[in-house]
């Protein structure tokens, strides 16, 4: 996890946190089975890949263009999803990278998001990703087939973060509560893009 620009690891049995790195300002993180991904928060922002077997073994796998920042990151099944925002009111862009080559598999701009602040992204497993935009009360769904869907306005508070919880639930963190919702799956051939 990243807290106040530092990276920490938590022991799941003892719940003890240990600081991993101090030399960089880290903004967000995600993990595969064998790689820890950390985004740096500098003039030039990048994603660093640390081997879990040797955390000192690191390589840069993605670098933002000038005046862009990585606001969210999520890993699932060989894919690294990044939410990228420009400084100055541009719309958030989501890039899906292959973790084998780190080539962009597809990219999509969320045109109906306001795009300022923290645009977080979380995996829905084989059903794609969820992106929440702090400027709106909407949650955006991106399928594995590059279809963008927007939910109706979220009526239970401002959604600050959204994560999948198990296979059938979604947890939405608002300013006052954590809300648990049961997911309803729609066959992929019945999905239509947002207008």
MIBA-67239 format. One record per residue (C-alpha): residue number from 1; residue in one letter; x, y, z. Coordinates in steps of 0.25 Angstrom, whole numbers. Example, Ala and Ser with C-alpha at 12.3 -4.5 7.8 and 13.67 -1.06 7.14 Angstrom:
2
1;a;49;-18;31 $
2;s;55;-4;29 $
REM end
This chain:
195
1;x;0;0;0 $
2;x;4;14;-2 $
3;x;3;25;9 $
4;x;8;39;9 $
5;x;17;36;-3 $
6;x;24;23;4 $
7;x;21;9;0 $
8;x;18;-1;11 $
9;x;15;-16;12 $
10;x;6;-23;22 $
11;x;7;-36;28 $
12;x;-7;-43;27 $
13;x;-5;-51;39 $
14;x;1;-41;49 $
15;x;-5;-29;42 $
16;x;8;-22;44 $
17;x;12;-11;34 $
18;x;26;-10;29 $
19;x;32;2;21 $
20;x;38;-4;8 $
21;x;44;8;1 $
22;x;46;23;4 $
23;x;55;28;-7 $
24;x;43;31;-17 $
25;x;29;38;-15 $
26;x;19;27;-18 $
27;x;5;30;-22 $
28;x;-2;17;-25 $
29;x;1;2;-25 $
30;x;-4;-12;-29 $
31;x;2;-26;-29 $
32;x;2;-38;-38 $
33;x;7;-52;-32 $
34;x;21;-48;-34 $
35;x;22;-33;-37 $
36;x;20;-21;-29 $
37;x;16;-9;-37 $
38;x;18;5;-32 $
39;x;15;18;-38 $
40;x;25;30;-35 $
41;x;20;44;-33 $
42;x;31;53;-39 $
43;x;32;63;-50 $
44;x;32;51;-60 $
45;x;23;40;-54 $
46;x;26;25;-57 $
47;x;22;11;-53 $
48;x;33;3;-46 $
49;x;32;-12;-46 $
50;x;39;-19;-34 $
51;x;41;-34;-33 $
52;x;34;-39;-21 $
53;x;46;-49;-19 $
54;x;56;-38;-19 $
55;x;49;-24;-17 $
56;x;62;-17;-20 $
57;x;61;-23;-34 $
58;x;53;-12;-41 $
59;x;51;-7;-55 $
60;x;42;4;-61 $
61;x;31;-1;-70 $
62;x;23;11;-73 $
63;x;26;26;-74 $
64;x;15;37;-75 $
65;x;16;48;-85 $
66;x;19;62;-79 $
67;x;9;68;-70 $
68;x;1;55;-69 $
69;x;0;47;-56 $
70;x;-4;33;-52 $
71;x;-16;33;-43 $
72;x;-20;19;-42 $
73;x;-14;5;-45 $
74;x;-20;-9;-44 $
75;x;-14;-23;-48 $
76;x;-22;-35;-53 $
77;x;-19;-47;-61 $
78;x;-6;-42;-69 $
79;x;-12;-28;-71 $
80;x;-8;-15;-64 $
81;x;-19;-4;-64 $
82;x;-15;11;-62 $
83;x;-23;23;-61 $
84;x;-16;35;-66 $
85;x;-20;50;-65 $
86;x;-14;62;-70 $
87;x;-12;74;-61 $
88;x;-21;85;-66 $
89;x;-35;79;-68 $
90;x;-33;68;-78 $
91;x;-42;56;-78 $
92;x;-36;43;-71 $
93;x;-30;33;-80 $
94;x;-30;18;-77 $
95;x;-18;10;-83 $
96;x;-18;-6;-82 $
97;x;-4;-11;-83 $
98;x;1;-26;-85 $
99;x;10;-29;-74 $
100;x;18;-38;-83 $
101;x;22;-27;-92 $
102;x;16;-15;-86 $
103;x;11;-11;-99 $
104;x;-3;-4;-99 $
105;x;-14;-14;-102 $
106;x;-24;-3;-103 $
107;x;-27;11;-98 $
108;x;-40;19;-96 $
109;x;-43;33;-92 $
110;x;-55;35;-82 $
111;x;-61;47;-89 $
112;x;-72;49;-79 $
113;x;-63;49;-66 $
114;x;-59;63;-61 $
115;x;-44;57;-59 $
116;x;-39;65;-47 $
117;x;-34;59;-34 $
118;x;-32;44;-32 $
119;x;-38;35;-43 $
120;x;-37;21;-37 $
121;x;-38;8;-44 $
122;x;-41;-6;-39 $
123;x;-42;-19;-46 $
124;x;-55;-27;-47 $
125;x;-47;-40;-51 $
126;x;-51;-45;-65 $
127;x;-62;-34;-66 $
128;x;-53;-23;-67 $
129;x;-50;-11;-59 $
130;x;-57;0;-51 $
131;x;-53;15;-51 $
132;x;-58;25;-42 $
133;x;-57;40;-45 $
134;x;-57;49;-33 $
135;x;-63;60;-41 $
136;x;-76;53;-44 $
137;x;-85;43;-36 $
138;x;-83;32;-47 $
139;x;-75;20;-48 $
140;x;-70;15;-61 $
141;x;-69;1;-66 $
142;x;-59;-3;-76 $
143;x;-61;-17;-81 $
144;x;-49;-27;-86 $
145;x;-55;-24;-100 $
146;x;-52;-9;-99 $
147;x;-67;-5;-97 $
148;x;-69;7;-88 $
149;x;-81;7;-79 $
150;x;-86;18;-69 $
151;x;-94;15;-58 $
152;x;-106;24;-54 $
153;x;-103;34;-43 $
154;x;-99;28;-30 $
155;x;-109;32;-20 $
156;x;-103;27;-7 $
157;x;-92;38;-5 $
158;x;-80;43;-13 $
159;x;-72;30;-18 $
160;x;-58;32;-14 $
161;x;-53;18;-17 $
162;x;-59;5;-23 $
163;x;-54;-9;-21 $
164;x;-59;-23;-24 $
165;x;-61;-31;-12 $
166;x;-61;-46;-15 $
167;x;-68;-50;-28 $
168;x;-82;-44;-26 $
169;x;-81;-31;-18 $
170;x;-76;-17;-20 $
171;x;-71;-8;-8 $
172;x;-73;7;-10 $
173;x;-66;16;0 $
174;x;-73;29;2 $
175;x;-69;41;11 $
176;x;-78;35;22 $
177;x;-80;20;19 $
178;x;-75;7;12 $
179;x;-87;2;4 $
180;x;-88;-13;-1 $
181;x;-95;-16;-14 $
182;x;-98;-29;-20 $
183;x;-94;-29;-35 $
184;x;-103;-33;-46 $
185;x;-96;-39;-58 $
186;x;-101;-36;-72 $
187;x;-96;-45;-83 $
188;x;-85;-37;-91 $
189;x;-93;-38;-104 $
190;x;-105;-30;-97 $
191;x;-96;-19;-93 $
192;x;-96;-6;-102 $
193;x;-86;6;-101 $
194;x;-90;18;-93 $
195;x;-96;29;-101 $
REM end
